[in-house]
C-alpha cells in the first residue's frame, strides 16, 4: 500500500471547469454562496427554480432570496428517479410556457441528481437553450451529476438514454444542505467519491480509506475535502474530453452494470449509488479476470464499501441473462459491442472492449450466484 497522506488544510472551496467559453466554477463548502453575487449568473430578469417536494420545503424560500431584484418563479416536481422521464420534463416545459418565460430566463436546479439532470436538459432544450445554475443538495449530485454538463432523462428501456451535453453557468455546493440529507442517501453518495480514487487517484483512495470514519460522521473538514477532490478529478477529465469521445468514459466505472440494476428494478428499491456500488464490484471482478488487479485488492475495496453500508452484490433475484439484455441497451455500447471500464491498476482505469465474453459470463454468473467465486470473498 502507498503511504497515506495526512489530512490537508481546509480546502479553498473552488474548482474550475475549464472549457473555453463554457468554463465555470464550482464553489464548495458551508455557505458556499455567501461571498458570491449570484445575480451575475442570471441572464435576464427572471428565473425558474426547479426542485422537488422533498427539497422544496427545506430550501426553496431561502434560495429565492439569493437573487435580489430578480423575479423568482418555481416549479415543484415529485421526488424520485422514477419521475426522471419525459412526462416529468413536460411539467417543466409547461410551467415555462404558461408563465411566459422567454429565452432570457435562467433555470436553477435545486435538488439531487434527478432534478439537476432534468433541469439541465430542460435548459438545453427550451427555446433552443437558456442558461442554468446547479445547486445540488445531495452528496451524489455534489460530486457527480452537477459537474460536467451531462443532462437527460430515463426511458423504461434504459437509463439516461435521452439527453444532451449542456454546461451550467455556475455550481454552488453548499455543504450545509447535507445536514438534512437522509443517511441512506448520504452513504449512496460515497460510492461516487470512492470511484474517483479507484479510477484516477490512488492516494485519494488511500486517504478515503484512512478517514472514512470521519466522513461517515460528516466531519466538515474531511467531507469538504472529499467533495472538492472528487470535483477536481471530474473537472480535469471533463476538460480533456467534454463529450465523452475518449477518456471521460472512465467516469462510467461500474455504471454499465449499475444502470442495468436500476433499469431491472424500474428505478425503485435501490438508489443510484447503491446500484453503482454493486456495479463497481462487478467491474473489479472483471479486472481480476483480466489479470490487472488481484483478488486481495478487490477484497480491500469491498471492505470500504461494506464500511459504508453499500451493496456489494446485485439484487438476489437478478440473473445473468437480465444483465446481458440490459447492458446491450446501455448508451455506452457501440455497434452492438459493450464498452466496459476496468482497472489497469488501482487508481488507473481504462475503457475495455477486449474483456472477453467468457470472462464477462464468469463475472455475471458469480455475481448472480450461478458459479463458484473468482477467488474473491463473497
C-alpha positions in Angstrom: 0.0 0.0 0.0 1.2 3.5 -0.7 1.8 5.8 2.2 -1.3 7.6 3.4 -1.1 11.4 3.2 -2.2 13.3 6.3 -5.4 15.3 6.1 -4.8 18.5 4.2 -5.5 22.0 5.4 -9.1 23.3 4.9 -9.6 23.5 1.1 -10.1 26.7 -0.8 -13.6 25.7 -1.8 -13.4 26.4 -5.5 -12.8 24.2 -8.6 -12.7 25.5 -12.1 -14.0 23.5 -15.1 -12.0 24.8 -18.0 -14.0 24.6 -21.2 -13.1 27.8 -23.0 -16.2 30.0 -23.4 -18.3 27.4 -21.5 -15.9 27.4 -18.4 -17.5 27.8 -15.0 -16.6 27.4 -11.3 -17.7 25.1 -8.6 -18.0 26.8 -5.1 -17.8 24.3 -2.3 -18.3 24.5 1.5 -20.7 25.6 4.2 -22.4 28.8 3.0 -20.7 28.5 -0.4 -22.9 31.2 -1.9 -22.3 33.8 0.8 -19.4 35.5 -1.0 -21.0 35.4 -4.4 -23.2 37.8 -6.3 -25.5 35.2 -7.9 -27.4 37.7 -9.9 -24.3 37.9 -12.1 -25.1 34.4 -13.4 -28.7 35.3 -14.3 -29.1 36.1 -18.0 -32.2 38.3 -17.7 -34.7 39.5 -15.1 -36.5 36.2 -14.5 -35.5 32.7 -13.2 -37.3 29.5 -12.6 -36.2 27.3 -9.7 -36.9 23.6 -10.3 -37.0 21.5 -7.2 -38.9 18.6 -5.7 -41.4 18.0 -3.0 -38.7 16.9 -0.5 -36.1 19.6 -1.1 -38.5 22.5 -1.8 -40.0 22.9 1.7 -36.5 23.0 3.1 -34.7 25.4 0.9 -36.9 27.0 -1.8 -37.7 30.2 0.0 -34.1 30.7 1.2 -32.6 30.1 -2.3 -35.1 32.5 -3.8 -33.6 35.3 -1.6 -30.2 34.7 -3.1 -31.4 36.5 -6.2 -32.4 40.1 -5.2 -34.0 42.1 -7.9 -34.9 39.1 -10.0 -38.4 37.8 -10.5 -38.3 34.3 -9.0 -40.7 31.6 -10.2 -40.6 27.9 -9.1 -42.0 24.5 -10.0 -42.0 21.6 -7.6 -41.8 18.0 -9.1 -42.5 14.7 -7.5 -39.4 13.2 -5.8 -37.7 10.0 -7.1 -35.8 8.5 -10.0 -38.9 7.1 -11.5 -40.1 10.6 -12.3 -37.0 11.4 -14.3 -38.7 10.9 -17.6 -40.3 12.8 -20.5 -43.5 13.2 -18.5 -41.6 14.9 -15.7 -39.7 17.0 -18.2 -43.0 18.2 -19.7 -44.1 19.6 -16.3 -41.1 21.9 -16.5 -41.8 22.9 -20.1 -45.5 23.5 -19.4 -44.7 25.7 -16.4 -42.2 27.8 -18.5 -44.7 28.2 -21.3 -47.7 29.0 -19.1 -45.6 31.5 -17.2 -44.5 33.3 -20.4 -40.8 32.6 -19.8 -38.6 33.7 -22.7 -35.0 32.8 -23.8 -33.6 35.2 -21.3 -35.0 33.1 -18.4 -32.4 31.3 -16.2 -33.2 27.9 -14.8 -32.0 26.9 -11.3 -31.7 23.2 -10.4 -32.3 22.9 -6.6 -32.1 19.2 -5.5 -30.3 16.0 -6.2 -29.2 14.3 -9.4 -32.6 13.8 -10.8 -33.5 17.5 -10.5 -30.1 18.5 -11.9 -30.3 16.2 -14.9 -33.9 17.2 -15.8 -33.4 20.9 -15.3 -30.2 20.9 -17.4 -32.0 19.1 -20.2 -34.9 21.5 -20.0 -32.5 24.4 -20.2 -30.7 22.8 -23.2 -34.0 22.4 -25.0 -36.2 25.3 -24.0 -36.2 27.9 -26.9 -33.1 26.0 -28.1 -31.1 26.8 -24.9 -31.3 29.1 -21.8 -28.8 29.4 -19.0 -29.0 27.3 -15.9 -27.4 27.1 -12.4 -26.7 24.0 -10.4 -27.4 24.0 -6.7 -27.0 20.3 -5.7 -28.3 19.3 -2.3 -27.4 15.6 -2.3 -23.8 14.3 -1.8 -24.0 12.3 -5.0 -25.1 15.3 -7.0 -22.5 17.5 -5.5 -19.6 15.2 -6.6 -21.0 13.8 -9.8 -24.1 14.8 -11.7 -23.9 18.6 -11.2 -20.4 18.7 -12.7 -19.7 18.1 -16.4 -22.8 19.0 -18.3 -24.5 15.6 -18.7 -28.2 16.2 -18.7 -31.2 14.0 -19.6 -34.0 11.7 -18.6 -34.6 8.0 -18.4 -36.7 5.7 -20.6 -38.3 2.5 -19.5 -35.8 0.6 -21.7 -32.7 2.3 -20.4 -31.2 5.0 -18.1 -30.2 8.4 -19.4 -30.9 7.4 -23.0 -32.4 10.8 -23.9 -30.4 13.9 -23.1 -27.7 16.4 -24.1 -24.3 17.8 -23.0 -25.1 21.3 -21.6 -22.9 23.1 -19.1 -24.2 25.2 -16.2 -23.1 28.7 -15.6 -22.0 28.0 -12.0 -22.3 25.2 -9.5 -23.0 26.0 -5.8 -22.1 23.1 -3.5 -23.4 24.4 -0.1 -22.4 21.5 2.3 -24.8 22.8 4.9 -27.6 21.2 2.8 -26.1 17.8 3.7 -27.4 18.3 7.3 -30.9 17.4 6.1 -29.8 14.5 3.7 -31.0 11.1 4.9 -28.3 8.7 6.0 -29.1 6.2 3.2 -28.7 8.9 0.5 -25.5 10.2 2.2 -23.9 6.8 2.1 -25.0 6.2 -1.5 -23.2 9.4 -2.5 -20.0 7.9 -1.1 -20.0 5.4 -3.9 -19.1 8.0 -6.4 -16.5 9.6 -4.2 -14.8 6.2 -3.8 -15.0 5.8 -7.6 -12.8 8.8 -8.2 -10.0 7.3 -6.2 -10.2 4.0 -7.9 -10.2 5.3 -11.4 -7.7 8.2 -11.2 -6.0 8.8 -7.8 -4.8 6.0 -5.6 -3.5 8.5 -2.9 -7.1 9.9 -2.7 -8.5 6.4 -2.2 -5.8 5.7 0.5 -6.9 9.0 2.2 -10.6 8.0 2.0 -9.8 4.6 3.5 -8.0 6.2 6.4 -10.6 8.9 7.0 -13.8 7.1 6.2 -15.0 7.2 9.8 -14.7 11.0 9.9 -16.6 11.2 6.6 -19.3 8.9 7.8 -19.7 11.2 10.9 -20.0 14.1 8.5 -16.9 15.8 9.8 -16.9 19.2 8.0 -13.3 19.4 7.1 -13.0 15.8 5.9 -16.2 15.9 3.9 -15.4 19.2 2.2 -12.0 17.9 1.1 -13.6 14.7 -0.2 -16.1 16.7 -2.2 -13.5 19.1 -3.6 -11.0 16.4 -4.6 -13.8 14.5 -6.3 -14.9 17.6 -8.3 -11.2 18.3 -9.2 -10.8 14.9 -10.7 -14.0 15.1 -12.6 -13.3 18.6 -13.8 -9.9 17.6 -15.2 -11.4 14.6 -17.0 -14.3 16.7 -18.4 -11.9 19.5 -19.6 -10.0 16.9 -21.6 -13.0 15.2 -23.1 -16.2 17.2 -22.7 -18.5 15.0 -24.9 -17.1 11.6 -23.9 -15.2 10.7 -27.1 -12.4 9.0 -25.1 -11.1 9.4 -21.6 -14.3 10.8 -20.0 -15.8 7.3 -20.4 -13.7 6.1 -17.4 -16.2 8.0 -15.2 -18.6 5.2 -16.1 -16.7 2.7 -14.0 -19.3 0.2 -12.7 -22.1 2.2 -14.3 -23.0 -0.2 -17.1 -23.6 -3.0 -14.5 -25.2 -0.5 -12.1 -27.5 1.0 -14.7 -28.7 -2.5 -15.6 -29.6 -3.0 -12.0 -31.6 0.3 -11.9 -33.4 -0.5 -15.1 -34.2 -4.0 -13.9 -35.7 -2.6 -10.7 -37.6 0.1 -12.7 -35.7 2.8 -10.7 -37.2 1.6 -7.5 -36.0 -0.2 -4.3 -32.3 0.8 -4.8 -31.0 4.3 -5.1 -28.3 5.2 -7.7 -25.3 5.0 -5.5 -26.3 1.5 -4.3 -26.6 0.2 -7.8 -23.2 1.7 -8.7 -21.6 0.2 -5.7 -22.6 -3.3 -6.7 -21.7 -2.5 -10.3 -18.2 -1.4 -9.4 -17.6 -4.6 -7.5 -18.6 -6.5 -10.7 -16.2 -4.3 -12.7 -13.5 -5.0 -10.2 -14.0 -8.8 -10.6 -13.8 -8.4 -14.4 -10.5 -6.6 -13.8 -9.3 -9.6 -11.8 -10.2 -12.0 -14.7 -8.0 -9.8 -17.0 -5.1 -10.1 -14.6 -4.7 -6.4 -14.0 -5.6 -6.4 -10.3 -5.6 -9.1 -7.6 -8.4 -10.7 -5.6 -6.8 -9.2 -2.5 -7.1 -5.7 -3.9 -10.8 -6.4 -4.6 -11.4 -7.5 -1.1 -9.7 -4.4 0.2 -12.0 -2.2 -1.8 -15.0 -4.4 -0.9 -14.4 -3.8 2.7 -14.5 0.0 2.2 -18.0 -0.3 0.5 -19.1 -2.5 3.4 -18.0 0.1 5.9 -20.2 2.5 4.0 -23.1 0.1 4.3 -23.3 -0.2 0.5 -24.3 -3.3 -1.5 -21.5 -5.5 -2.9 -23.7 -7.9 -4.9 -26.6 -7.3 -7.3 -30.2 -8.0 -6.3 -30.7 -11.6 -5.4 -33.4 -12.2 -8.0 -31.4 -10.7 -10.9 -30.0 -13.3 -13.3 -27.0 -13.2 -15.7 -29.3 -13.0 -18.7 -31.0 -9.9 -17.2 -27.6 -8.2 -17.1 -26.7 -9.2 -20.7 -30.0 -8.0 -22.1 -30.0 -4.6 -20.3 -26.2 -3.9 -20.7 -26.5 -4.2 -24.5 -29.0 -1.4 -24.4 -26.7 0.8 -22.5 -25.8 4.1 -24.3 -22.1 3.3 -24.0 -22.5 0.3 -26.3 -21.3 0.9 -29.8 -22.2 -1.2 -32.9 -23.7 -3.8 -30.6 -20.4 -4.1 -28.6 -20.2 -3.4 -24.9 -17.6 -1.0 -23.7 -16.8 -1.6 -20.0 -14.5 0.3 -17.7 -11.9 -1.9 -15.9 -8.8 -1.0 -13.8 -5.3 -1.4 -15.1 -4.2 -0.9 -11.5 -5.7 0.8 -8.5 -6.1 4.5 -9.4 -5.8 3.8 -13.2 -8.9 3.0 -15.3 -9.3 2.2 -18.9 -12.2 1.7 -21.4 -12.1 -2.0 -22.2 -13.6 -3.7 -25.3 -11.3 -6.7 -25.1 -12.5 -8.1 -21.8 -13.7 -11.3 -23.4 -17.2 -12.8 -23.3 -16.0 -15.8 -21.3 -14.7 -13.5 -18.6 -17.8 -11.4 -18.6 -20.0 -14.5 -18.3 -17.9 -15.8 -15.4 -18.4 -12.5 -13.6 -22.1 -12.4 -14.2 -22.6 -16.0 -13.2 -20.7 -15.5 -10.0 -22.5 -12.3 -9.1 -25.8 -13.9 -9.7 -24.9 -17.0 -7.6 -24.6 -19.4 -10.5 -20.9 -20.3 -10.2 -18.0 -20.6 -7.7 -16.3 -17.4 -6.6 -13.5 -15.9 -8.7 -11.1 -16.1 -5.7 -12.9 -13.1 -4.1 -14.7 -13.3 -0.8 -18.4 -13.4 -1.2 
